[in-house]
């Protein structure tokens, strides 16, 4: 009885593999040739799979094979399943741990360009059997609904069922060029910013609360509380909805900007930018790897998270720039 269950499981897996092969090659004959079996055997596997699922996965004519709507959705699930199976086999096979399969990652556009995209080729060189898709988007991607394995996120995280691993601190600092400060002076307290040329995100962008600063408590405070976090809305002659543009304007000496350390640490280290109001910098938020709750994470995902933590955990990484 146990042998029958095992064979059933293996037959189902073989049917999944056959379906993926036919779908990707677009031909029953080509898929059968690649596997070294007769096209009729490949056809019977597909017939059996469709009968088991109760849906049509493929539309087969004498000239071509096309996926149905259900087949398109099932193809992605099958590819993920087969990759996980291959990964599980590799992780326990002789020769030790070897990651394989496909990894889908998403990250904010600006941070992703600087601090995720340059690391992907390095990760692939270390694990050549892992393929990677990187999505860069400033919207909050629904990992489960959109089929992503992991998101890199910067800032305070909303409550959710997702698992998060904090990989590094992220501070926000006011910065300007030495030339700008020499010409216009240096603000001494946060309220001084109201009379300086500041480079801000436009109203439709995300910084709805303004620039955050940590200031000594005034008036009634809770026991042990010595500082409050306040928010200011400085202004200037130019604003933009794109943070990279603000960064470029700041480097060109057009004003004071409030930027993340991940964006300006290298320029501060080189002397191109100077932090101001450091004593009033708000407490740091975090840089996180976020993923769906799973009992057993795929090896490729565990290795990716460890790889990011190893890089982001080095203080020299940020000052050197990715």
For each residue, the residues with C-beta under 8 A, 3 or more apart:
1: 4 5
2: 5 6
3: 6 7
4: 1 7 8
5: 1 2 8 9
6: 2 3 9 10
7: 3 4 10 11
8: 4 5 11 12
9: 5 6 12 13
10: 6 7 13 14
11: 7 8 14 15
12: 8 9 15 16 49 52
13: 9 10 16 17 82 85
14: 10 11 17 18 45
15: 11 12 18 19 45 46 48 49 52
16: 12 13 19 20 49 78 81 82
17: 13 14 20 21 82
18: 14 15 21 22 31 35 42 45 46 49
19: 15 16 22 23 45 46 49 57 58 74 75 78
20: 16 17 23 24 75 78 79 82
21: 17 18 24 25 31 34 35 42
22: 18 19 25 26 27 28 31 42 46 58 65
23: 19 20 26 57 58 65 67 71 75
24: 20 21
25: 21 22 30 31 34
26: 22 23 30 64 65
27: 22 30 31 64 65
28: 22 31 32 39 42 43 46 60 65
29: 32 33 39
30: 25 26 27 33 34
31: 18 21 22 25 27 28 34 35 42
32: 28 29 35 37 38 39 41 42
33: 29 30 36
34: 21 25 30 31
35: 18 21 31 32 42
36: 33
37: 32 41 42
38: 32 41 42
39: 28 29 32 42 43
40: 43 44
41: 32 37 38 44 45
42: 18 21 22 28 31 32 35 37 38 39 45 46
43: 28 39 40 46 47
44: 40 41 47 48
45: 14 15 18 19 41 42 48 49
46: 15 18 19 22 28 42 43 49 50 57 58
47: 43 44 50 51
48: 15 44 45 51 52
49: 12 15 16 18 19 45 46 52 53 57
50: 46 47 53 54 55 56 57 58
51: 47 48 54
52: 12 15 48 49
53: 49 50 57 74
54: 50 51
55: 50 68 70 74
56: 50 59 68 70 71
57: 19 23 46 49 50 53 67 68 70 71 74
58: 19 22 23 46 50 65 66 67 68 71
59: 56 65 66 67 68
60: 28 65
61: 64 65
62:
63:
64: 26 27 61
65: 22 23 26 27 28 58 59 60 61
66: 58 59
67: 23 57 58 59 71 72 75
68: 55 56 57 58 59 71 72
69: 72 73
70: 55 56 57 73 74
71: 23 56 57 58 67 68 74 75
72: 67 68 69 75 76
73: 69 70 76 77
74: 19 53 55 57 70 71 77 78
75: 19 20 23 67 71 72 78 79
76: 72 73 79 80 147
77: 73 74 80 81
78: 16 19 20 74 75 81 82
79: 20 75 76 82 83 102
80: 76 77 83 84 101 102 147
81: 16 77 78 84 85
82: 13 16 17 20 78 79 85 86
83: 79 80 86 87 100 101 102 298
84: 80 81 87 88 101 298
85: 13 81 82 88 89
86: 82 83 89 90 100 101
87: 83 84 90 91 99 100 101 298 299 300
88: 84 85 91 92
89: 85 86 92 93
90: 86 87 93 97 98 99 100 129 299
91: 87 88 97 98 99 299
92: 88 89
93: 89 90 98
94:
95: 98
96:
97: 90 91 299
98: 90 91 93 95 127 129
99: 87 90 91 127 129 130 298 299 300 303
100: 83 86 87 90 127 129 130 300
101: 80 83 84 86 87 129 130 131 298 300
102: 79 80 83 130 131 132 133
103: 130 131 132 133 149 150 300 301 304
104: 132 133 135 147 148 149 150
105: 116 120 132 133 134 135 148 149 150 151 152 304
106: 112 134 135 136 137 141 143 148 150 151 152
107: 111 112 116 134 135 136 151 152 153
108: 111 112 136 137 138 152 153 154
109: 112 113 136 137 138
110: 113 114 138 243 244 263
111: 107 108 114 115 116 152 154 260 262 263 287
112: 106 107 108 109 115 116 117 134 136 152
113: 109 110 116 117 136
114: 110 111 117 118 262 263 321 322
115: 111 112 118 119 152 262 312 322
116: 105 107 111 112 113 119 120 134 136 152
117: 112 113 114 120 134 136
118: 114 115 121 122 322
119: 115 116 122 123 307 308 311 322
120: 105 116 117 123 124 132 134
121: 118 124 125
122: 118 119 125 126 307
123: 119 120 126 127 130 132 303 304 307
124: 120 121 127 128 130 131 132
125: 121 122 128
126: 122 123 303 307
127: 98 99 100 123 124 130 300 303
128: 124 125
129: 90 98 99 100 101
130: 99 100 101 102 103 123 124 127 300 303
131: 101 102 103 124
132: 102 103 104 105 120 123 124
133: 102 103 104 105
134: 105 106 107 112 116 117 120
135: 104 105 106 107 141 148
136: 106 107 108 109 112 113 116 117
137: 106 108 109 141
138: 108 109 110 206
139:
140: 153
141: 106 135 137 146 148 151
142: 145 146
143: 106 146 147 148 149 150 151 162 290 291 292
144: 147 292
145: 142
146: 141 142 143
147: 76 80 104 143 144
148: 104 105 106 135 141 143 151
149: 103 104 105 143 291 298 300 301 304
150: 103 104 105 106 143 289 290 291 301 304 305
151: 105 106 107 141 143 148 289 290 291
152: 105 106 107 108 111 112 115 116 287 288 289 290 308
153: 107 108 140 157 164 287 288 290
154: 108 111 170 260 262 285 286 287 288
155: 170 285 286
156: 285 286
157: 153 160 164 286 288 290
158:
159:
160: 157
161: 292 293
162: 143 290 291 292 293
163: 290 291 292 293
164: 153 157 288 289 290
165: 288 289 290 305 309
166: 286 287 288
167: 286 287 288 289 308 309 312 313
168: 262 286 287 312 313 318
169: 261 284 285 286 287
170: 154 155 260 261 262 284 285 286 287
171: 260 261 281 282 284
172: 211 212 258 259 260 261 281 282
173: 258 259 260 261 264 268 275 277 278 281
174: 187 193 211 256 257 258 275 276 277
175: 250 256 257 258 259 264 267 268 273 274 275 276
176: 180 181 250 253 255 256 257 273 274 276
177: 180 181 250 251 252 253 272 273 274
178: 181 182 271 274
179: 182 183 253
180: 176 177 183 184 253 254 255 256
181: 176 177 178 184 185 186 274 276
182: 178 179
183: 179 180
184: 180 181 196 197
185: 181
186: 181 276
187: 174 190 192 193 196 256 276 277
188: 192 277
189: 192 277 280
190: 187 193 211 213 215 230 232 277 280
191: 194 232
192: 187 188 189 195 196
193: 174 187 190 196 198 211 232 234 256 277
194: 191 232 234 235
195: 192
196: 184 187 192 193 234 236 255 256
197: 184 236 237 254 255 256
198: 193 234 235 236 255 256 257 258
199: 236 238 239 240 246 249 250 254 255 256 257
200: 207 233 234 235 236 239 246 258
201: 205 206 207 239 240 241 243 246
202: 205 239 240 241
203: 239
204: 241
205: 201 202 241 243
206: 138 201
207: 200 201 210 211 258
208:
209: 212 231
210: 207 231 232 233 234
211: 172 174 190 193 207 231 232 233 234 258
212: 172 209 229 230 231 282
213: 190 229 230 231 232 277 280 281 282
214: 227 228 229 280 281 282 283
215: 190 218 227 228 229 230 280
216: 226 227 228
217: 221 225 226 227 228
218: 215 228
219:
220:
221: 217 225 226 228
222: 225
223:
224:
225: 217 221 222 228
226: 216 217 221
227: 214 215 216 217
228: 214 215 216 217 218 221 225
229: 212 213 214 215 282 283
230: 190 212 213 215
231: 209 210 211 212 213
232: 190 191 193 194 210 211 213
233: 200 210 211
234: 193 194 196 198 200 210 211 256
235: 194 198 200 239
236: 196 197 198 199 200 239 255
237: 197
238: 199 249 254 255
239: 199 200 201 202 203 235 236
240: 199 201 202 245 246 249
241: 201 202 204 205
242: 245 246
243: 110 201 205 246 247 259 263
244: 110 247 248
245: 240 242 248 249
246: 199 200 201 240 242 243 249 250 257 259
247: 243 244 250 251 257 259 263 264
248: 244 245 251 252
249: 199 238 240 245 246 252 254 255 257
250: 175 176 177 199 246 247 253 254 255 256 257 259 273
251: 177 247 248 267 272 273
252: 177 248 249
253: 176 177 179 180 250
254: 180 197 199 238 249 250
255: 176 180 196 197 198 199 236 238 249 250
256: 174 175 176 180 187 193 196 197 198 199 234 250 276
257: 174 175 176 198 199 246 247 249 250
258: 172 173 174 175 198 200 207 211
259: 172 173 175 243 246 247 250 263 264
260: 111 154 170 171 172 173 263 264
261: 169 170 171 172 173 264 265 318
262: 111 114 115 154 168 170 265 287 318
263: 110 111 114 243 247 259 260
264: 173 175 247 259 260 261 267 268 273
265: 261 262 268 269 318 319 321
266: 269 270 318 319 320 321
267: 175 251 264 270 272 273
268: 173 175 264 265 271 272 273 274 275 319
269: 265 266 319 320
270: 266 267
271: 178 268 274
272: 177 251 267 268
273: 175 176 177 250 251 264 267 268
274: 175 176 177 178 181 268 271
275: 173 174 175 268 278
276: 174 175 176 181 186 187 256
277: 173 174 187 188 189 190 193 213 280 281
278: 173 275 281
279:
280: 189 190 213 214 215 277
281: 171 172 173 213 214 277 278
282: 171 172 212 213 214 229
283: 214 229
284: 169 170 171
285: 154 155 156 169 170
286: 154 155 156 157 166 167 168 169 170
287: 111 152 153 154 166 167 168 169 170 262 312
288: 152 153 154 157 164 165 166 167
289: 150 151 152 164 165 167 304 305 308 309
290: 143 150 151 152 153 157 162 163 164 165
291: 143 149 150 151 162 163 294 297 301 305
292: 143 144 161 162 163
293: 161 162 163
294: 291 297
295:
296:
297: 291 294 301 302
298: 83 84 87 99 101 149 301 302
299: 87 90 91 97 99 302 303
300: 87 99 100 101 103 127 130 149 303 304
301: 103 149 150 291 297 298 304 305
302: 297 298 299 305 306
303: 99 123 126 127 130 299 300 306 307
304: 103 105 123 149 150 289 300 301 307 308
305: 150 165 289 291 301 302 308 309
306: 302 303 309 310
307: 119 122 123 126 303 304 310 311
308: 119 152 167 289 304 305 311 312
309: 165 167 289 305 306 312 313
310: 306 307 313 314
311: 119 307 308 314 317
312: 115 167 168 287 308 309 317 318
313: 167 168 309 310 317
314: 310 311 317
315: 318 319
316: 319 320
317: 311 312 313 314 320 322
318: 168 261 262 265 266 312 315 321
319: 265 266 268 269 315 316
320: 266 269 316 317
321: 114 265 266 318
322: 114 115 118 119 317
